[in-house]
Amino acid sequence: MKRLLAQIGITYFSVLVAAFYLTDIAVTVIGGLSVILMILFFLIEKARKTIFLPAMAIAALIACVMNLGYTAFFVKPVIERYGDSVHTVQAEVADEAYRSYSKYYYRLNVKEIDGEKVGQKLLLKTLHPLDAETDDLLTFRSELKVTDNDYYRAKGYYLNTDCLDVNIHVEPAVQHTLYYYALQLREAMREALDSVLPHDCAALCRAVLIGDKYALGTDVKDNFRYAGASYFIVVSGMHFAVICMVIEKLLKRANRWVRLAVLLLFIIAYAAVTGFQPSVLRSAIMMTMLMIGNAIRRRVYPLNHLGIAGIVMPFIVSPYGAGDIGLILSFYATMAILLWASPIAKKLCFKDDHGNILMFHFGKAFRRRAQQFLNISDHKQKPQERSFSLQLFLKKSCNAVAMMLSVSLAANILTFPISIFVFHEFSLVTLLSALLLYWEIFLILILSLAVCAFFWFKPFAMLLSFPLMWLCRLVLWIVEGLASLPFAYIRINHAFVYVWTIVTVLLGAAVILNRDHSRCLKTAVLCSAIILLTGCLLHELLQLSVLSLEVYDCDSGICAGVNSGGRLHLLSMEGRSKELYKVRDTLTDRCKGAETAFCSNETQLRNYQMFRKDEFVISSILLYDKNGYYTDEENIVAFNDDCTLIADDDVILNVSVNDDSAVAYINAGSKTILIVPDGCTIEAIPFERHNADIIILSKVFAGMEQLRCESLIVCDEAMAAKRTADLMKPCYQHVYFTDNDDIRFRLR
């Protein structure tokens, strides 16, 4: 009965996660199977002796009903009534704005739509920052679009709007909520760190302490991702545990109820400062229950706390909130650590004569936390104190490393396959980064909090800033070094992910059916790892020789790129937003980023801005900027005259500009490619570039018969364009249209 809440909560949360990503029909099937299992459990006599299986089936059924009911009664009515139509909106700013590329994102709580009171979240995107802060009232009229991004849907934003040329009226708030003051505290913490540290060090401290990653450069975030250490720059249970342990140590002489009150106030304040992120709320719930259990002197069962968090979290956010990928990774990492960190640690660590793990004791609070977390001191016989020896010191040092390794290994048991399935990528150095960075990150967290707490005493804050700065430099240096190792970061082919998943499931079934579970499990894990690594390394090696042109189906407009050894160079991104989102999702699943992106006009620049930095990184945008507006923009390389741009050893762009746009003539491998954007005339194309191996047209135009090529690609689905292109087939060897599927050409 000790883990009943854990089993119910984990089942409930897991089914909600599956329901978020599956169709309504699949959710209905899962609910139906749950009903059948409930009936069978009550009919089978042996099953009636336990409450666990029926309780899990009931939890699964409730989760399915919750998801379907929420979809039918809350989500669909909002989408059907307000989606893809123009409305007058009155909404309050719910949080701080953030910037992604050249757009500013505002999270709003809608008060009225067309004069009717509603309670709904809305994501507002603007080209310029608004003179508005949290709790201010915004009024505007714009088209509300249905959100198709799972990241925002999980956070409750089912509608979004691009107010690019819309007049927005801002009315200052009459009174502020408590959350506003938490944001003011967050801003004060930012200013405290920025005032005593260099920019790169302050940005890292802000990310570690309050989860503010927006100040980190793209290259730094990429390095953390490549090193498999991204979890260090998001606030999670690890951060809560470290800070609460320090506070508990400082309050060790205080009454336990005073200590509990202080810790609970800190947990609430810290969760508010970090923005009440779902993963943070999960950690806060578990930490609160742990502290209450210690205060009333009851034995705590962290798995039950995790189960309660799994039950409570969807009610705090929404049933869709279970689909937040940060919460999913945090939830299952915690579950895996609680289940398997202790057995792994006991296998890896040295023990004394009584079977106790040898470890350093840094104080009662630390020892108690380690015992609760890893369950490593259950022996009734107390070990005798041993005199110091070099051998004992080395064993304890190895055990300290082994316990950190056991936590990382346990967490990766569940998060590793989830990350592969969701992101189609993984890092081979994630365990090494954990061993090298754990203590530095802990110290950065504590010192950053101390700088913010004692900022009023400037000399002390400055004194703390020196070791903090060098720690940050060390972490950035280690992360950069790990990220630059060969094959440190591997992307996986989308199809291979499903093949590997099926093979792994079959191996898991074989383990369950085999009597010798332990031995069979080791063999199955080894086989799965070998298959994964072999497939990934073969894919990486094969990608090194790839050079291909890819033209994507986006209804109308040119969307094309060159894949050069696994590096993507986008050549054009035209078309309607709805179709471009599909292209973006496809590219995000396959590539996770582009080395360069050619941009012939400002319209294309707005299309590239759909790509979010944390999902699809574009290292540099080559922009035709005739008026010089974007010379200081991050990652934009501007030009306003004919030029040659070298994107890669195998990809060279020769650009000819006119008043309105630029025409790119690309040398890629042994082929030449001419891209003619929408609105271009034959006069804008230099005569010497009328011949190419491949010509891509946005639309047919007068004078195109002067162009000659082996393959003509027309990115226009209009019937008139097809008829015109068909009439001109004698001028070209092959004519292709993008209305059926993507088109690919090998360039060498």
Buried (B, 14 or more C-beta within 10 A) or exposed (E): EEBBBBBBBBBBBBBBBBBBEBEBEEBBEBBEBBBEBBEEBEEEEEBEEEBBBBBBBBBBBBBBBBBBEBBEEBBBEBBEEBBEEEBEBBBBBBBBBEEBBBBBBBBBBBBBBEEEEBEBBBBBBBEEEBEBBBBBBBBBBBBBBBBEBBBBBBBBBBBBBBBEEEEBEBEEBEEBEEBBEBBBBBEEBBEBBBBBBEEBBBBBBBBBBBBBBBBBEBEBBBBBBBBBBBBBBBBBBBBBBBBBBBBBBEBEEEEEEEBBBBBBEBBBEBBBBBBBBBBBBBBBBBBBBBBBBBBEEEEBBBBBBBBBBBBBBBEEBBBBBBBBBBBBBBBBBBBBBBBBBBEBBBEBBBBBEEEBBBBEEEEEBBBBBBEBBBBBBEEEEEBEEEEEEEEBEEBBEBBBEBBBBBBBBBBBBBBBBBBBEBBBBBBBBBBBBBEBBBEBBBBBBBBBBBBBBBBEEEEBBEBBBEEBBEBBBBBBEBBBBBBEBEEBBBBBBEEBBEEBBEBBEEBBEBBEEBEEEEEBBEBBBEBBEEBBBEBBEEBBEEBEEBBBBBBBBBBBBBBBBBBBEBBBBBBBBBBEEEBBBBBBBBBBBBBBBBBBBBBBBBBBBBBBBBBBBEBBBBBBBBBBBBEEEBEEBEBBBBBBEEBEBEBBEBBBBBBBBBEBBBBBBBBBBEBBBBBBBBBBBBEBBEEEBBBBBBBBBBBBBEEBEEBEBBBBBBBBBEEEBBEBBEEBEEBBEEBBBBBEEBBEBEBE
